[in-house]
Amino acid sequence: METMITSLISGTELLSGFKVAPLISDVLLLDVATATAEVADAAAVSLFTANNIWMMLATALVFIMHLGFAGVEAGFGQSKNTVNILFKNTITPIIGLVTYCFCGFNLMYPGEFNIIDGIFGFAGFGIGYDPATSGASIDYASGGYTYWTDFLFQGMFAATAATIVSGAIAERVKLSAYMIFTLIYVGLVYPILGSWKWGGGWLDAMNFYDFAGSTLVHSVGGWGALAGIIIIGSRLGKYDNGKVIDKPGSSVPLAVIGVFLLWLGWFGFNGGSVLSADPDLVSYVLVTTSLAACTGGLFGFLASYVRFKRMDLGMVLNGILAGLVGITAGADTVSINSALFIGAVAGVLVVISAVMLDKLQLDDVVGAVSVHLTCGIWGTLAVGIFSTNPDHTFMTQLIGVLAYGAVAFPVALLIFFVLKKTIGVRVSKEHEMDGLDSHEHGIRGYTIVVE
């Protein structure tokens, strides 16, 4: 095509020197302009297609994270509660996507903050955009991806925040209370808080930065988890006169599979947050993400060995997740060495946090608060320390962390408190002792019987 255009231009220049051929010259110039426009349009369509395919693949990877969460929670939980845990992790993305469709997407991306400037806006109920009547879909997001891809990608993020809460309060929460909490927290609280940065709200105007959600997703979920374990209380027999009583999980292999599925999903979680198929930036983000996961797991192992004098697989697994959460806020804007350091610190913090929670007798079944809240805060603050962008300052990052905590935690606390005083949030002592599977679901998670 380029050769053809060059030939046409050369021919046009030759003919333009003769007064006898002005019409032919004009026609050829018109053909050149048309051909050039067609090449540009084809390039734009190709780029749009590549971007959209990558975004859809990233969406699928984030979706797989729900299976990872289910594996981790079921693996760390007791066998008598396996079906209950899997039920919660199955219903969570269902509730998350439906509520995000109904109102969450338009709360998080209101277009304009038409009620309180920079804090609250709402673009209406439902997702009614129709490319057939609203212009070509390539015009959406500057040709990056379609409206529908945008909704689904962001919807998967929303459901993730509730899944974090599920793991912390497992084995003693009423299923009805959990579903109501998820409906409110994912449908209303998460998208409003998300709009402050990703929707162009007041924190975005301050240059607060959170690339893929160390605070917007993980710490928001972590604050909800902390509120839940405070209101619901610890599992029966977990603490005895200051001593922590171990409650072995049902399947260590399942927990390991779950963590690796989450690591895989994080390639979409962080890589998709580039919001394009830019080969340089996407590949760089995947490198920083993986390296932080590695140092997180390594230093989780070392810190737990110093503290417990054993090679603790659980802390290695949570160290990996801690590193992933820690790097999520700045995966695109920190150096390789900084990514390694951020993951290492996260691996140490997750161990310290887990020990402190047990000292306070705050029972977190899977370590969700330590992984998502503690390391989410660290990762967000780390942007202000290590970012290569001078616009990212520590004080702005700190303001963002405090703002999200000041709203997410008390609101989650209020939701759980109201549920406790109305329908109740905790199963009966009998149900907890016998296991939630038999009482609430009528089936067991593991049915192999040896006679």
Secondary structure, DSSP 8 states (H G I E B T S, - for coil): -HHHHHHHHHHHHHHHT-TT-HHHHHHHHHHHHHHHHHHHHHHHHHHHHHHHHHHHHHHHHHHHHHHHHHHHHHHHS-GGGHHHHHHHHHHHHHHHHHHIIIIIHHHHS-SS--SBTTTB----SS----HHHH--GGGGGGGTS-HHHHHHHHHHHHHHHHHHHHHHTTTTB-HHHHHHHHHHIIIIIHHHHHHTTTTS-HHHHTT---SS-IIIIIIHHHHHHHHHHHHH---TTSEETTEE-----S-HHHHHHHHHHHHHHHHHHHHGGG-S--HHHHHHHHHHHHHHHHHHHHHHHHHHHHHHSS--HHHHHHHHHHHHHHHTTTTTTS-HHHHHHHHHHHHHHHHHHHHHHHHTT---SS-HIIIIIIHHHHHHHHHHHH-S-TT--HHHHHHHHHHHHHHHHHHHHHHHHHHHHHT-SB--HHHHHH-HIIIIISS-S------
